[in-house]
């Protein structure tokens, strides 16, 4: 299969992600082929965080190696140079050349951004990658970010299906949701609010203390790999699955458009290709890391691993559809992105039902 190449041509219509042969030659013509670049990249992640933080370090290192040192990138953890939730703003302004965070952190500025991380009961990692690279999702994403933020985004990591979260109260049915105090961001948080939960904003660095002191009753973070690194398994008893709100959350590498345009075409190709490599590598890291960490959790007598009750999942699914429909009705970009997202998912689900899902069911016979 011929590999697709993704770069941003920024043609007059604002379309992006053109093929190398079509547009790459025109983008970086002003730069000298052997010119070197020193860039800064800010992130939303604690330093050295397994998966997310390590993945960003790998991204910078592999770009430097692939470019033979012509593009060097210094990585700053969340809060070191800019606040963790202001990564996109810093890249948009040109304060730094690159950023790494989650698109759904910025849904307050642009509701459609949520789709480029995940939406509740949305796409798995296989599905979002298919939509991004072959279903038109990346083109729409780059067009939207170029218009709104002067930024070019690339997929650059995924955690796979996350967990529903850590709880210090049992969830046996929908009647246990009202009054619960939970840390859960994005559309998932809005859905929980409609279910009667008090959605509380807590930074990742404060989740442990908030659970320990009772400021919150529950919190979702990522999954076993990252949750153990924060010590959440020591301050909450019940660990619920599945992560209905984040089943294939994509991470984004964002690049200031002016900085991108300054690069010669071979460095643009290196950046795009390494982002795609990291997108795959991070998912492999999480799959292995979560499996290993899960063994620790299952062997801990103080932790109960539980599935969310069916009636809770049915309620959350219904409320999720309600919230997403309202988002699309209020914003033209959201409606446009949702239409593409839904079209892709409608194509992908029937195939997965007779492939991935059918095989998993057969393996469990």
DAURWO-V662443 format. One record per residue. OMEGA is omega as a letter, one per 20 degrees, with the letter a starting at -180 (none if undefined). Layout:
omega->OMEGA
omega->OMEGA
//
This chain:
omega->r
omega->a
omega->r
omega->r
omega->a
omega->r
omega->a
omega->r
omega->a
omega->r
omega->a
omega->a
omega->r
omega->a
omega->a
omega->r
omega->r
omega->a
omega->a
omega->a
omega->a
omega->a
omega->a
omega->a
omega->a
omega->a
omega->a
omega->a
omega->a
omega->a
omega->r
omega->a
omega->a
omega->r
omega->r
omega->a
omega->r
omega->a
omega->r
omega->r
omega->r
omega->a
omega->r
omega->a
omega->r
omega->a
omega->r
omega->a
omega->r
omega->r
omega->a
omega->a
omega->r
omega->r
omega->r
omega->r
omega->r
omega->r
omega->a
omega->a
omega->a
omega->r
omega->r
omega->a
omega->a
omega->a
omega->a
omega->r
omega->a
omega->r
omega->a
omega->a
omega->r
omega->a
omega->r
omega->r
omega->r
omega->r
omega->a
omega->r
omega->r
omega->r
omega->a
omega->a
omega->a
omega->a
omega->a
omega->r
omega->a
omega->r
omega->a
omega->r
omega->a
omega->r
omega->r
omega->a
omega->a
omega->r
omega->r
omega->r
omega->r
omega->a
omega->a
omega->r
omega->a
omega->a
omega->r
omega->r
omega->a
omega->a
omega->a
omega->a
omega->a
omega->a
omega->a
omega->r
omega->r
omega->r
omega->a
omega->a
omega->a
omega->a
omega->r
omega->a
omega->r
omega->a
omega->a
omega->r
omega->r
omega->r
omega->a
omega->a
omega->a
omega->a
omega->r
omega->a
omega->a
omega->r
omega->r
omega->a
omega->a
omega->r
omega->a
omega->a
omega->r
omega->a
omega->a
omega->a
omega->a
omega->a
omega->r
omega->r
omega->r
omega->r
omega->a
omega->r
omega->r
omega->r
omega->a
omega->a
omega->a
omega->r
omega->r
omega->r
omega->r
omega->a
omega->r
omega->r
omega->r
omega->r
omega->a
omega->r
omega->a
omega->a
omega->r
omega->a
omega->a
omega->r
omega->r
omega->r
omega->a
omega->r
omega->r
omega->a
omega->r
omega->r
omega->r
omega->r
omega->r
omega->r
omega->r
omega->r
omega->a
omega->r
omega->r
omega->a
omega->r
omega->a
omega->a
omega->r
omega->r
omega->r
omega->a
omega->a
omega->a
omega->a
omega->a
omega->a
omega->a
omega->r
omega->a
omega->a
omega->r
omega->r
omega->r
omega->r
omega->a
omega->r
omega->r
omega->r
omega->r
omega->a
omega->a
omega->a
omega->a
omega->a
omega->r
omega->a
omega->r
omega->r
omega->a
omega->a
omega->r
omega->a
omega->r
omega->a
omega->a
omega->a
omega->a
omega->r
omega->i
omega->r
omega->a
omega->a
omega->a
omega->a
omega->r
omega->a
omega->a
omega->r
omega->a
omega->r
omega->a
omega->a
omega->r
omega->a
omega->a
omega->r
omega->r
omega->a
omega->r
omega->a
omega->r
omega->a
omega->a
omega->r
omega->r
omega->r
omega->r
omega->a
omega->a
omega->a
omega->r
omega->r
omega->r
omega->r
omega->r
omega->r
omega->r
omega->a
omega->a
omega->r
omega->r
omega->r
omega->a
omega->a
omega->r
omega->a
omega->r
omega->a
omega->r
omega->a
omega->r
omega->r
omega->r
omega->a
omega->a
omega->a
omega->a
omega->a
omega->a
omega->a
omega->r
omega->r
omega->a
omega->r
omega->r
omega->r
omega->a
omega->a
omega->r
omega->r
omega->r
omega->r
omega->a
omega->r
omega->r
omega->r
omega->r
omega->r
omega->r
omega->a
omega->a
omega->r
omega->r
omega->r
omega->a
omega->a
omega->a
omega->a
omega->a
omega->r
omega->a
omega->r
omega->a
omega->a
omega->a
omega->a
omega->r
omega->r
omega->a
omega->r
omega->r
omega->a
omega->r
omega->r
omega->a
omega->a
omega->a
omega->r
omega->a
omega->r
omega->a
omega->r
omega->a
omega->a
omega->a
omega->r
omega->r
omega->r
omega->a
omega->a
omega->a
omega->r
omega->none
//
